[in-house]
Amino acid sequence: MTTRRTFLQTAALGGASALFSPNVLLGATRPKKDRLGVALVGLGYYSTDLLAPALQQTKNCYLAGIVTGTPAKAETWKKKYNIPDKNIYNYQTFDQIANNPDIDVVYVVLPPSMHEEYVVRAAKAGKHVWCEKPMAITAKECQNMIDACKKNKVSLAIGYRLHHEPNTQEYVKLLRDGKIGKIQMVSCSAGYRDNRTNHWKQTKELGGGVMYDMGVYVLQGARLATGEEPIAVTAQQFTSRPEIYKNGLDETTMAQLEFPSGARAAVQTSFGMNMNYLYVTGDKGMLKMEPYSAYNGQTGEYPGGKIQHPYQVPFQQASQMDDDAASIMAGKPMLVPGEEGLRDIIIVEAIYKAAKSGQRVKIA
């Protein structure tokens, strides 16, 4: 029986040798638009329940096309969102998207092991690219994605929704303004109980493991809070369900990060327990965000004030895509470019190395 996962794996292998439609100049000759057409690549939960609904709320972009290996899904989406046949692709016909002026942006929403291939193919097709987190499995893959987009003169943004939401933006500004003084310690956690057994998140070769998925949130929490890049890390990993998280796949990861200023961070992420908070200690007080990385309901406090900008799902995703579309149309840099995703994967690789060796690992 062919599952979606095995189909995608097969398509990924075959797609690497596909003939690309030589139309990179299309972007340069395309007329100015008021809204950008977005094609979602991969129609799993995140595209179905969050990105597609968000694209019904956006002002600067809209759902123009889809890429899926499941004909039944294609038919359902076609009817629900009135998508024309010419804007519906599968993984074999994907490269023909180069010749479609309706589609300006390709949003890659596939398992992490496939991100590099489809970002590179989209860039060669002359399309701007948005890619879900984690950016890729290795730093080398991330750099290849960045290089491909630069070579083909298209933008690359990573789907870090929190950078676009007001609670995160406010707490970062407060910290930069010195509201709690010099940052001394950060504690950040993000996790939930995932009871699935055969999702890509539980499949090592597809980019599974908690550090790649939820772990990116805690790294962002530490990096945004300090405003610095870590210089060294120690780490520990374990699992309470070895029948699911096996062969080195991590269910829970804890890491300790060292920063140039002397600040420290303790981060925890898990598929085995629910947790979501950010505590930042400075020499003049503490800032708390709890929950920190949820889709809504964020709230925070600091000496003398509170942080609470309420909104409804899928506000974060709509804001993210609207911001990125506006940057493309204005010719401005992305708020979260590929380089930001690369920085996190460099740290993720160091954490895996530290957990395996039991040693402190320096980060260049």
C-alpha positions in Angstrom: 0.0 0.0 0.0 1.4 3.4 -0.9 1.0 5.9 1.9 1.4 9.7 1.5 4.7 9.4 3.2 6.1 6.8 0.9 4.7 8.6 -2.1 6.4 11.8 -1.1 9.7 10.0 -0.5 9.5 8.5 -4.0 8.5 11.8 -5.6 11.4 13.5 -3.9 13.9 11.1 -5.3 12.4 11.3 -8.8 12.0 15.1 -8.7 15.6 15.8 -8.3 16.3 14.8 -11.9 13.2 16.5 -13.3 13.6 18.9 -16.3 13.1 22.5 -15.1 11.1 24.8 -17.3 13.6 27.6 -18.2 11.5 30.6 -17.3 13.4 32.3 -14.5 12.9 35.6 -16.3 9.1 35.4 -15.8 9.4 37.1 -12.4 11.2 40.0 -14.0 8.6 40.5 -16.7 5.5 39.9 -14.6 3.4 43.0 -14.1 3.0 44.6 -10.6 0.3 43.1 -8.5 -1.8 44.3 -5.6 -1.9 40.7 -4.2 0.5 37.8 -4.6 -0.7 34.3 -5.6 0.5 31.6 -3.2 0.7 27.9 -3.9 0.8 25.6 -1.0 3.0 22.5 -1.4 1.8 19.7 0.8 -1.8 19.7 2.1 -1.4 18.2 5.6 -2.8 19.6 8.9 -0.9 22.9 8.8 -2.0 23.8 5.3 -5.5 22.5 5.7 -6.4 23.9 9.2 -4.2 27.0 9.4 -2.6 28.3 6.2 -5.5 27.9 3.8 -8.0 29.6 6.3 -5.4 32.3 7.0 -5.1 33.0 3.2 -8.9 33.8 3.3 -8.0 36.7 5.7 -4.9 38.1 4.1 -4.8 41.4 2.2 -1.5 41.1 0.4 -1.8 37.5 -0.9 -4.3 34.8 -1.7 -4.5 31.1 -2.2 -3.8 30.6 -5.9 -2.7 27.0 -6.3 -1.8 23.7 -4.6 0.7 20.9 -5.0 -0.4 17.5 -3.7 0.1 13.8 -4.5 -3.4 12.9 -3.5 -6.0 13.4 -6.2 -8.9 13.3 -3.7 -7.4 16.2 -1.8 -6.9 18.1 -5.0 -10.6 17.7 -5.9 -11.7 18.7 -2.4 -9.5 21.9 -2.4 -10.5 22.7 -5.9 -14.2 22.8 -4.9 -13.7 24.5 -1.5 -11.4 27.3 -2.7 -12.4 27.6 -6.4 -8.9 26.7 -7.6 -8.6 26.4 -11.3 -7.3 23.2 -12.8 -4.3 24.9 -14.3 -3.1 25.9 -10.8 -3.3 22.4 -9.4 0.0 20.4 -9.5 1.4 17.1 -8.3 5.0 16.3 -7.4 5.8 15.1 -11.0 4.4 18.3 -12.6 5.6 20.7 -10.0 8.3 22.3 -12.1 5.7 23.4 -14.7 4.7 26.0 -12.1 7.5 28.2 -13.6 5.1 29.0 -16.5 2.2 30.0 -14.4 1.9 33.8 -13.8 -0.9 33.3 -11.3 1.6 31.9 -8.8 4.1 34.3 -7.3 5.1 32.4 -4.1 5.6 28.7 -3.4 5.0 27.8 0.3 6.8 24.6 1.1 4.8 22.7 3.9 6.4 19.3 3.6 8.4 17.1 6.0 11.8 18.7 6.8 13.7 16.1 4.8 12.1 17.5 1.6 12.5 21.2 2.2 15.8 21.6 0.4 14.6 19.9 -2.7 11.4 21.8 -3.1 12.8 25.2 -2.1 15.5 24.8 -4.7 13.1 23.6 -7.4 10.8 26.6 -6.6 13.7 29.0 -6.8 14.7 27.5 -10.2 11.2 28.0 -11.3 11.6 31.7 -10.6 9.1 31.8 -7.7 9.6 33.4 -4.3 9.7 30.9 -1.5 8.3 30.5 1.9 9.4 27.5 3.9 8.0 26.0 7.1 10.2 25.4 10.1 12.5 23.7 10.7 14.2 25.1 7.7 16.0 21.8 6.9 17.8 18.9 8.6 21.3 20.2 8.2 23.0 23.5 8.0 24.4 22.5 4.6 20.9 22.0 3.3 19.9 25.4 4.7 22.8 27.1 2.9 22.0 25.4 -0.4 18.5 26.8 -0.1 19.7 30.3 0.6 22.2 30.1 -2.3 19.6 28.8 -4.8 17.2 31.7 -4.0 20.0 34.3 -4.3 21.2 32.8 -7.5 17.6 32.9 -9.0 16.9 36.3 -7.5 13.9 35.3 -5.5 13.1 35.9 -1.8 13.2 33.3 0.8 11.3 33.5 4.1 11.0 30.9 6.9 7.6 30.4 8.6 8.4 31.7 12.0 5.0 33.0 12.8 5.9 34.4 16.3 8.1 37.1 14.7 5.0 38.6 13.2 2.7 38.5 16.2 2.3 41.5 18.6 3.0 39.9 22.0 6.4 38.6 20.8 7.2 42.0 19.2 6.3 43.8 22.4 8.4 41.6 24.7 11.4 41.8 22.4 11.2 45.6 22.4 10.8 45.8 26.1 14.0 43.7 26.6 15.9 45.7 24.0 14.9 48.9 25.8 16.4 47.5 29.0 13.1 47.2 30.9 14.5 44.4 33.1 18.2 45.5 32.8 21.0 43.3 31.7 19.8 39.8 30.7 21.2 37.1 33.1 19.1 34.0 32.6 16.5 32.7 30.2 14.3 29.6 30.7 12.1 28.6 27.8 10.0 25.5 27.2 7.7 24.3 24.4 6.2 20.9 24.3 3.0 18.8 24.1 2.0 15.2 24.4 2.1 13.7 20.9 0.4 10.3 20.8 1.0 9.6 17.2 3.3 6.8 16.2 3.8 7.1 12.4 3.8 10.8 11.6 6.9 12.4 10.1 7.7 13.8 13.5 8.2 10.2 14.7 10.2 9.3 11.6 13.9 10.1 11.8 14.6 10.0 8.1 11.9 12.5 7.4 13.3 15.0 9.9 11.5 13.8 13.0 12.5 14.4 16.6 11.3 17.1 19.0 14.4 19.3 18.7 13.8 20.0 15.0 10.1 20.8 15.5 9.2 22.3 18.9 12.9 22.8 19.7 13.2 25.7 17.2 10.7 27.7 19.4 12.8 27.4 22.5 16.0 28.4 20.6 14.1 31.4 19.3 13.0 32.3 22.8 16.6 32.2 24.0 18.0 34.1 21.0 15.3 36.7 20.9 15.5 37.3 24.7 19.3 37.8 24.8 19.7 39.4 21.3 22.8 37.2 20.9 24.0 34.0 19.3 25.1 31.1 21.7 28.8 30.3 21.7 28.5 26.9 23.4 26.0 24.3 24.4 25.5 21.2 26.6 22.5 19.0 26.2 20.6 15.9 27.3 17.9 13.8 25.5 15.7 11.0 26.7 12.4 9.2 25.9 9.7 7.7 28.0 8.3 5.8 25.0 11.3 4.0 23.4 8.9 1.9 21.2 8.1 5.2 19.4 11.2 7.3 19.8 13.9 5.0 18.9 17.2 4.9 16.9 18.3 8.2 18.3 15.0 10.0 17.8 14.4 12.4 20.7 11.1 12.7 22.6 12.5 15.2 25.1 15.5 17.4 24.8 17.0 19.8 27.4 19.9 22.1 26.5 22.0 24.8 28.3 23.2 27.7 26.1 26.0 30.1 26.8 26.1 33.6 25.3 28.9 36.1 24.8 27.6 38.5 27.4 27.7 35.9 30.1 23.9 35.2 29.9 22.8 31.6 30.1 19.7 29.9 28.9 18.0 26.6 29.9 15.7 25.3 27.2 13.4 22.3 27.3 11.2 20.8 24.5 9.2 17.6 24.4 6.7 15.4 22.6 6.0 13.7 25.9 4.7 16.5 28.1 2.8 19.8 27.9 4.8 22.9 28.7 5.0 26.4 27.2 6.6 29.4 28.9 9.4 32.0 28.6 11.0 33.5 31.7 13.7 36.1 31.3 15.7 37.3 34.3 17.5 40.6 34.3 19.4 42.4 37.0 16.4 44.8 37.4 13.5 42.3 37.3 11.9 39.4 35.4 9.7 39.2 32.2 7.3 36.3 31.9 5.4 35.0 28.9 3.0 32.1 29.5 1.9 30.6 27.2 4.8 31.7 25.0 4.5 30.0 21.6 0.8 29.0 21.4 -1.4 29.9 18.4 -3.3 32.4 20.7 -3.7 33.3 24.3 -0.2 34.7 24.9 0.1 36.9 27.9 3.0 38.3 29.8 4.1 40.5 32.6 7.1 42.5 33.6 7.8 45.0 36.3 5.1 47.7 36.1 3.1 46.3 33.2 1.4 43.5 31.3 1.6 42.1 27.7 -1.7 40.9 26.2 -2.7 41.4 22.6 -5.7 39.0 22.1 -6.6 37.6 18.7 -8.1 34.6 17.1 -6.6 31.7 15.1 -5.2 31.9 12.4 -4.1 35.5 13.0 -0.4 34.6 13.3 -0.3 32.8 10.0 -2.3 35.6 8.2 0.0 38.3 9.6 3.1 36.3 8.7 2.0 35.8 5.1 0.8 39.4 4.7 4.0 40.8 6.1 6.1 38.6 3.8 4.0 39.4 0.7 4.3 43.1 1.5 8.1 42.8 1.7 8.2 41.1 -1.6 6.0 43.7 -3.3 8.1 46.5 -1.8 11.4 44.9 -2.6 12.3 44.8 1.1 14.2 42.1 3.0 12.1 39.4 4.7 11.5 39.7 8.4 12.7 36.1 8.8 15.1 35.3 6.0 16.7 32.0 5.3 19.7 33.1 7.3 17.6 33.1 10.5 16.5 29.5 9.9 20.1 28.5 9.2 21.2 29.9 12.6 18.8 27.7 14.5 19.8 24.6 12.6 23.4 25.2 13.4 22.5 25.2 17.1 20.2 22.2 16.7 23.2 20.2 15.2 25.4 21.3 18.1 22.7 20.2 20.6 22.5 16.8 19.0 26.3 16.5 19.1 26.4 17.6 22.7 23.7 15.2 23.8 25.4 12.2 22.1 28.9 13.0 23.4 27.9 14.3 26.8 30.4 17.1 26.2 30.2 20.9 25.9 30.1 21.8 22.3 31.4 25.1 21.0 29.5 26.9 18.3 31.6 28.8 15.8 
